[in-house]
Amino acid sequence: MNPTTTSAGADVQGQRQPAITRQAPLGQSTDTIRTLIVDDERLARRRLRRLISTQTAFEVSGECAGGQEAVEFLRDHDVDVIFLDVQMPDLDGFSVLEQLGDRDLPLVVFVTAYDEHALRAFDVHAFDYLLKPFDPVRFSKTIDRVRTAVSKRQQPEAGDSRLRELLQEVRTKPAASTRFAIKTPGRVFFVRQEEIDWVEAADNYVCLHVGSDTHLLRETMNSIEGRLDGEKFARIHRSTIVNLDRVKELRPWFHGEYVVVLQEGTELTLSRSYRDKVLGVLNAT
């Protein structure tokens, strides 16, 4: 059986998405707040674009589907604010800022599903954060902060008040889901986390593989990863998450990748982007 794999820049159905999408020319108006969206999940980018489009004076100047693309875009274009995803397979959000070095940076709003990443955002002077899943009210609060800061033409450092707010949000955020509701015609049944062998991206859905059964949920990989217990599940590929208790063996593959063999025989690909983290977790258990 060949290991499951998905091209790093492609959707599950094999249609490659544009690396960077540019909107209206930059700098058309001094009153325009030029915005860059950086997220490897197409649906997440679409949602941010939709929310930004409802805001007066904001203009989406570009979209990047990866960290390296964002670095290249920012070297050639000026923007006022970046909505920057933290976890991306090629270059994470923190590494994007490191690569840009000492150049003047726009306001940085980190977008993440991980509490520890949000906390680390303040170590690199993020202007603000959005902790997934965020609602329109929380988004509007960030927009108001951005609008105020841009009008003053300054980038304030993250203050104690926002750090306290983040800590409160982390404390009140629901714990990882212990079970998932599966809706079928005529009934709803539940699957517990520990029953899941592995999770697979499927366009606008994810497939929960439970023994010989496969259940479909309308969620993104990022959102499902945020709901799973990070100590028991690990992302091994942009389109694959595995239950670490189900891993039977690892086999070296080509170009630094590995084949992950599950207890029931399924073979999956551990890509280089996630290799070191996954190997570290498995070696520690």
C-alpha positions as CSV (number, residue, x, y, z in Angstrom):
1,M,0.0,0.0,0.0
2,N,1.4,3.4,-0.9
3,P,1.6,5.9,1.9
4,T,-1.0,8.7,1.8
5,T,0.4,12.0,0.7
6,T,-0.8,15.4,-0.4
7,S,1.2,18.1,-2.3
8,A,2.1,20.9,0.1
9,G,0.5,23.6,-2.1
10,A,-2.6,21.7,-3.2
11,D,-6.1,21.2,-2.0
12,V,-7.1,17.6,-1.2
13,Q,-8.8,17.3,-4.6
14,G,-5.5,18.1,-6.3
15,Q,-6.2,21.6,-7.5
16,R,-3.2,23.8,-6.7
17,Q,-4.1,27.1,-5.2
18,P,-2.4,30.4,-6.1
19,A,0.5,31.0,-3.8
20,I,-0.2,34.7,-3.4
21,T,-3.4,36.6,-4.3
22,R,-3.0,40.4,-4.7
23,Q,-5.8,42.8,-4.5
24,A,-6.0,46.5,-5.3
25,P,-2.7,48.4,-5.8
26,L,-1.0,49.5,-2.6
27,G,-0.9,53.0,-1.4
28,Q,-3.9,54.4,-3.2
29,S,-5.1,56.4,-0.2
30,T,-3.4,57.5,3.0
31,D,-6.7,56.7,4.7
32,T,-6.7,53.1,3.6
33,I,-5.4,50.5,6.0
34,R,-3.6,48.0,3.9
35,T,-3.9,44.5,5.2
36,L,-2.1,41.2,4.5
37,I,-3.6,37.8,5.3
38,V,-1.2,34.9,5.9
39,D,-2.7,31.5,6.6
40,D,-2.1,28.1,4.9
41,E,-5.8,27.2,5.3
42,R,-7.9,28.5,2.3
43,L,-11.1,28.6,4.4
44,A,-9.4,30.6,7.2
45,R,-8.1,33.1,4.6
46,R,-11.6,33.4,3.1
47,R,-13.2,34.0,6.5
48,L,-10.7,36.7,7.4
49,R,-11.2,38.4,4.0
50,R,-15.0,38.4,4.5
51,L,-14.7,39.9,8.0
52,I,-12.2,42.5,6.8
53,S,-14.4,43.5,3.9
54,T,-17.1,44.6,6.3
55,Q,-14.7,47.1,7.9
56,T,-14.5,50.8,6.7
57,A,-11.2,51.9,5.3
58,F,-9.6,48.4,5.4
59,E,-8.3,46.9,2.1
60,V,-6.9,43.4,1.6
61,S,-3.7,44.1,-0.2
62,G,-2.6,40.5,-0.5
63,E,-3.1,36.9,0.7
64,C,-0.3,34.4,1.3
65,A,-0.7,30.7,1.7
66,G,2.6,30.2,3.5
67,G,5.3,31.9,5.6
68,Q,8.0,32.1,2.9
69,E,5.5,33.7,0.5
70,A,4.7,36.2,3.2
71,V,8.4,37.1,3.6
72,E,8.7,37.6,-0.2
73,F,5.6,39.7,-0.3
74,L,6.6,42.0,2.6
75,R,10.0,42.6,1.1
76,D,8.4,44.2,-1.9
77,H,5.2,45.7,-0.5
78,D,4.2,48.0,2.3
79,V,1.2,47.1,4.4
80,D,-0.2,48.5,7.7
81,V,-1.2,45.3,9.4
82,I,-0.7,41.5,9.0
83,F,-3.1,38.9,10.2
84,L,-0.5,36.1,10.6
85,D,-1.2,32.5,11.3
86,V,1.3,30.9,13.7
87,Q,1.4,27.3,12.6
88,M,2.2,26.8,8.9
89,P,4.1,23.8,7.5
90,D,6.9,25.7,5.6
91,L,7.6,28.7,7.9
92,D,5.7,29.5,11.0
93,G,4.6,33.0,12.0
94,F,7.4,33.6,14.4
95,S,10.0,32.6,11.7
96,V,8.4,35.0,9.3
97,L,9.2,37.9,11.6
98,E,12.7,36.5,12.2
99,Q,13.4,36.4,8.5
100,L,12.3,40.0,8.0
101,G,14.9,41.1,10.5
102,D,15.2,44.7,11.7
103,R,13.2,46.3,8.9
104,D,10.2,48.4,10.0
105,L,7.3,46.0,10.5
106,P,3.6,46.6,10.2
107,L,1.2,45.9,13.1
108,V,1.2,42.1,13.7
109,V,-1.9,40.3,14.7
110,F,-1.2,36.6,15.4
111,V,-4.0,34.2,14.6
112,T,-3.6,30.8,16.4
113,A,-5.6,27.9,17.8
114,Y,-2.9,27.3,20.4
115,D,-2.8,29.0,23.8
116,E,1.0,28.7,24.1
117,H,1.5,30.2,20.7
118,A,-0.6,33.2,21.7
119,L,1.4,33.7,24.8
120,R,4.6,33.5,22.9
121,A,3.3,36.2,20.6
122,F,3.8,38.8,23.3
123,D,7.5,37.8,23.4
124,V,7.9,39.1,19.9
125,H,5.8,42.3,20.5
126,A,2.7,41.3,18.6
127,F,0.3,44.1,18.5
128,D,-2.7,41.8,19.1
129,Y,-3.8,38.2,18.8
130,L,-6.9,36.2,17.7
131,L,-7.3,32.9,19.5
132,K,-9.2,30.5,17.2
133,P,-12.1,30.0,17.1
134,F,-12.7,33.7,17.4
135,D,-16.1,35.4,17.0
136,P,-17.0,38.6,15.1
137,V,-17.1,40.6,18.4
138,R,-13.5,39.7,19.3
139,F,-12.5,40.4,15.7
140,S,-14.1,43.9,15.8
141,K,-12.2,44.6,19.0
142,T,-8.9,43.9,17.2
143,I,-10.0,46.0,14.2
144,D,-10.7,49.0,16.5
145,R,-7.3,48.7,18.0
146,V,-5.7,48.5,14.6
147,R,-7.6,51.5,13.4
148,T,-6.6,53.6,16.4
149,A,-2.9,52.6,16.2
150,V,-2.7,53.4,12.4
151,S,-4.4,56.8,12.9
152,K,-1.7,57.6,15.4
153,R,1.0,56.3,13.0
154,Q,2.7,54.3,15.7
155,Q,3.0,50.6,16.7
156,P,2.5,50.3,20.5
157,E,4.0,47.4,22.1
158,A,1.7,44.7,23.5
159,G,0.6,46.0,26.9
160,D,-0.2,44.4,30.2
161,S,-3.9,44.9,29.6
162,R,-3.9,42.8,26.5
163,L,-1.7,40.1,28.1
164,R,-4.2,39.9,31.1
165,E,-7.0,39.7,28.6
166,L,-5.3,36.8,26.7
167,L,-4.7,35.0,30.0
168,Q,-8.3,35.3,30.9
169,E,-9.4,34.1,27.4
170,V,-7.1,31.1,27.7
171,R,-8.5,30.2,31.2
172,T,-12.1,30.3,29.9
173,K,-11.5,28.6,26.6
174,P,-13.2,25.1,26.6
175,A,-10.9,22.1,27.0
176,A,-10.2,19.8,24.1
177,S,-13.4,18.1,23.1
178,T,-13.7,14.6,24.5
179,R,-16.2,13.5,21.9
180,F,-17.5,14.5,18.4
181,A,-21.1,14.5,17.3
182,I,-21.6,12.7,14.0
183,K,-24.8,13.6,12.2
184,T,-26.4,11.2,9.8
185,P,-30.0,11.1,8.4
186,G,-32.3,10.4,11.2
187,R,-29.8,10.3,14.1
188,V,-26.8,11.8,15.8
189,F,-24.2,9.6,17.5
190,F,-20.9,10.4,19.3
191,V,-17.3,9.3,18.8
192,R,-14.8,9.7,21.7
193,Q,-11.4,11.0,21.0
194,E,-9.6,7.9,22.1
195,E,-11.6,5.9,19.5
196,I,-10.1,7.9,16.6
197,D,-7.2,6.2,14.8
198,W,-6.4,9.1,12.4
199,V,-7.9,12.2,10.8
200,E,-7.7,13.0,7.1
201,A,-8.5,16.3,5.3
202,A,-11.3,16.0,2.7
203,D,-11.8,19.4,1.0
204,N,-14.2,21.3,3.3
205,Y,-14.5,18.3,5.6
206,V,-12.4,16.0,7.7
207,C,-12.6,12.2,7.9
208,L,-12.4,10.6,11.3
209,H,-11.1,7.1,10.8
210,V,-12.4,4.8,13.6
211,G,-11.5,1.2,13.0
212,S,-13.2,0.1,9.8
213,D,-15.5,3.1,9.9
214,T,-15.0,6.6,8.4
215,H,-17.1,9.5,9.7
216,L,-17.3,12.9,7.9
217,L,-17.3,16.2,9.8
218,R,-17.6,19.7,8.3
219,E,-14.4,21.2,9.9
220,T,-11.0,22.4,8.8
221,M,-7.8,20.5,9.8
222,N,-6.7,23.5,12.0
223,S,-10.0,23.5,13.9
224,I,-10.1,19.8,14.5
225,E,-6.4,19.9,15.6
226,G,-7.3,22.5,18.1
227,R,-10.1,20.3,19.5
228,L,-7.9,17.2,19.9
229,D,-5.7,16.5,22.9
230,G,-2.2,17.7,21.8
231,E,-0.5,15.1,24.0
232,K,-2.3,12.2,22.3
233,F,-2.6,13.4,18.7
234,A,-0.1,14.8,16.3
235,R,-0.2,16.3,12.8
236,I,2.2,14.4,10.6
237,H,1.2,16.0,7.3
238,R,-0.7,19.0,6.2
239,S,-3.7,16.7,5.6
240,T,-3.1,14.0,8.3
241,I,-3.4,13.8,12.1
242,V,-2.7,10.6,13.9
243,N,-3.5,9.1,17.3
244,L,0.0,8.5,18.7
245,D,-1.2,5.4,20.6
246,R,-2.1,3.8,17.3
247,V,1.4,4.2,15.8
248,K,3.1,0.8,15.4
249,E,6.3,1.7,13.6
250,L,8.1,4.2,11.5
251,R,10.0,3.4,8.2
252,P,12.4,5.8,6.6
253,W,11.1,7.0,3.2
254,F,12.4,9.2,0.5
255,H,13.8,12.8,1.0
256,G,13.7,12.7,4.7
257,E,10.1,11.6,5.0
258,Y,8.9,8.6,7.0
259,V,6.1,6.0,6.5
260,V,3.9,5.8,9.7
261,V,2.4,2.4,10.1
262,L,-0.6,2.2,12.3
263,Q,-1.6,-0.9,14.3
264,E,-4.3,-1.9,11.9
265,G,-1.9,-1.7,8.9
266,T,-2.7,1.8,7.5
267,E,0.4,3.5,6.1
268,L,0.6,7.3,6.2
269,T,3.3,9.8,5.3
270,L,5.2,11.8,7.9
271,S,6.4,14.8,6.0
272,R,9.6,16.7,6.7
273,S,7.8,19.8,7.9
274,Y,6.4,17.8,10.9
275,R,9.1,15.2,11.2
276,D,11.3,16.6,14.0
277,K,8.4,17.5,16.3
278,V,6.6,14.1,15.8
279,L,9.8,12.1,16.3
280,G,10.6,14.1,19.4
281,V,7.1,13.3,20.9
282,L,7.3,9.6,20.0
283,N,10.8,9.3,21.4
284,A,9.7,10.9,24.6
285,T,6.8,8.5,25.1
